[in-house]
Amino acid sequence: MRLLIILSILLLFNCEDKQTKPKNVEKTITKTDTIQQELKEKVIAIDSSKLTLEERFLPLNDDNAMDFFAAYGKLNTETKVRIYTTFGNIDLELFNNTQYHKANFIFLTKNKAFDGTQFHRVVKNFVIQGGSSDDPKVLKKRRKIGRYLLPPDVRHGYKHKRGIISIPSGEIKNAYKLASPFEFFITQSNQFHLDGEYTAFGRVISGMDVVDKIAEQEVDGGHWPTHNIYIEKVVVLK
């Protein structure tokens, strides 16, 4: 009888141990998983801090482009660029308070997105429009940059007088005239009817004679030059 009681007690303790052990193991596993997750998040945060701005955002899209250019403009404060064309050079000064458009142009310039493109629309006494290209190398480069549009910024009262660089509306139907980021135009004469419709974001400070030469070139019925007018490269000036 005494032996039976002892065996019963041992059996009881053994059952209790089997019941409680999984709970302790479960708590240990849960705690370990939490610690591992926290460590993983810290590693990701450290790795992210090492990425450049471009690596964090590219390819750009309509959701992240404005955040990117807001940050990019603070790090890249240059305002002057030079356009090298087959007819000579055009120097531009970009307006600081059109921050997204200035940052966009500086970014595309530094990433050579305009190099090898053309002035594809020339209307004498009106505008010369550039930035377009069907070159596979240019298109591949732009795909890496992303697909996005810039909202208009006409709050600052800039007039489309002779020598203004501005941006055309995007190739979509939109009441707010979203802008195509890879194209731009330079006014050859005063075009005040464009005010409030397109974003003027800079001006020519040297090379209006080159603009005039380009505007004189022969074009077809769609205002495309009969002989290609290349933008050889665009560079940021110190």
MOURCOR-V285241 format. One record per residue. N is the residue number from 1. RES is the residue in one small letter. D_CENTER is the distance of its C-alpha to the mean C-alpha in Angstrom with 2 decimals. Layout:
BEGIN
n->{N,N}
res->{RES,RES}
d_center->{D_CENTER,D_CENTER}
END
This chain:
BEGIN
n->{1,2,3,4,5,6,7,8,9,10,11,12,13,14,15,16,17,18,19,20,21,22,23,24,25,26,27,28,29,30,31,32,33,34,35,36,37,38,39,40,41,42,43,44,45,46,47,48,49,50,51,52,53,54,55,56,57,58,59,60,61,62,63,64,65,66,67,68,69,70,71,72,73,74,75,76,77,78,79,80,81,82,83,84,85,86,87,88,89,90,91,92,93,94,95,96,97,98,99,100,101,102,103,104,105,106,107,108,109,110,111,112,113,114,115,116,117,118,119,120,121,122,123,124,125,126,127,128,129,130,131,132,133,134,135,136,137,138,139,140,141,142,143,144,145,146,147,148,149,150,151,152,153,154,155,156,157,158,159,160,161,162,163,164,165,166,167,168,169,170,171,172,173,174,175,176,177,178,179,180,181,182,183,184,185,186,187,188,189,190,191,192,193,194,195,196,197,198,199,200,201,202,203,204,205,206,207,208,209,210,211,212,213,214,215,216,217,218,219,220,221,222,223,224,225,226,227,228,229,230,231,232,233,234,235,236,237,238}
res->{m,r,l,l,i,i,l,s,i,l,l,l,f,n,c,e,d,k,q,t,k,p,k,n,v,e,k,t,i,t,k,t,d,t,i,q,q,e,l,k,e,k,v,i,a,i,d,s,s,k,l,t,l,e,e,r,f,l,p,l,n,d,d,n,a,m,d,f,f,a,a,y,g,k,l,n,t,e,t,k,v,r,i,y,t,t,f,g,n,i,d,l,e,l,f,n,n,t,q,y,h,k,a,n,f,i,f,l,t,k,n,k,a,f,d,g,t,q,f,h,r,v,v,k,n,f,v,i,q,g,g,s,s,d,d,p,k,v,l,k,k,r,r,k,i,g,r,y,l,l,p,p,d,v,r,h,g,y,k,h,k,r,g,i,i,s,i,p,s,g,e,i,k,n,a,y,k,l,a,s,p,f,e,f,f,i,t,q,s,n,q,f,h,l,d,g,e,y,t,a,f,g,r,v,i,s,g,m,d,v,v,d,k,i,a,e,q,e,v,d,g,g,h,w,p,t,h,n,i,y,i,e,k,v,v,v,l,k}
d_center->{86.50,85.09,83.22,81.76,80.47,78.80,77.12,75.87,74.36,72.61,71.27,69.97,68.07,66.69,65.34,63.80,62.07,60.64,59.39,57.78,56.28,53.50,52.41,52.14,50.28,47.86,47.20,46.66,44.20,42.23,42.10,41.04,38.22,36.97,37.09,35.31,32.49,32.15,32.11,29.49,27.17,27.82,27.04,23.69,22.89,24.02,22.03,18.79,19.53,19.65,16.15,13.61,10.51,8.58,11.50,11.40,8.01,7.25,7.49,4.85,7.29,8.97,10.34,7.89,4.83,7.57,8.93,6.26,6.33,9.99,10.64,8.99,11.02,14.06,14.05,13.36,15.81,16.66,17.37,19.01,18.08,20.45,20.25,22.91,24.51,27.74,29.39,28.41,25.75,23.91,22.86,20.50,20.21,17.20,18.14,17.37,17.76,15.04,12.70,9.41,10.19,11.52,8.76,6.43,9.63,10.50,7.52,8.18,11.77,12.00,10.71,13.28,11.42,14.01,16.94,19.53,18.42,20.92,21.99,22.75,24.17,26.80,28.98,31.60,32.00,28.83,25.42,23.97,20.69,18.55,15.61,17.09,18.46,20.17,20.43,19.95,18.46,15.70,15.11,15.18,12.58,10.15,11.22,10.26,6.59,6.93,8.20,7.10,8.83,9.18,12.56,15.18,16.33,19.91,21.65,22.45,24.95,23.72,25.91,25.09,27.77,28.23,25.52,22.60,19.10,17.55,15.21,16.82,16.82,15.01,17.29,18.28,21.08,19.91,22.05,19.28,18.00,14.33,12.70,11.58,8.54,10.28,13.62,15.55,19.24,21.80,24.91,28.19,30.27,30.14,28.48,28.84,28.80,24.99,24.84,23.47,21.98,19.14,17.04,18.64,16.45,18.61,21.88,23.69,25.85,27.42,27.85,28.70,31.53,29.06,27.39,30.97,31.83,28.93,29.94,33.45,32.65,34.21,32.16,33.03,33.44,29.71,28.97,27.66,29.26,32.15,31.22,27.63,26.11,23.66,20.89,21.96,19.23,17.24,17.63,17.12,20.58,22.11}
END
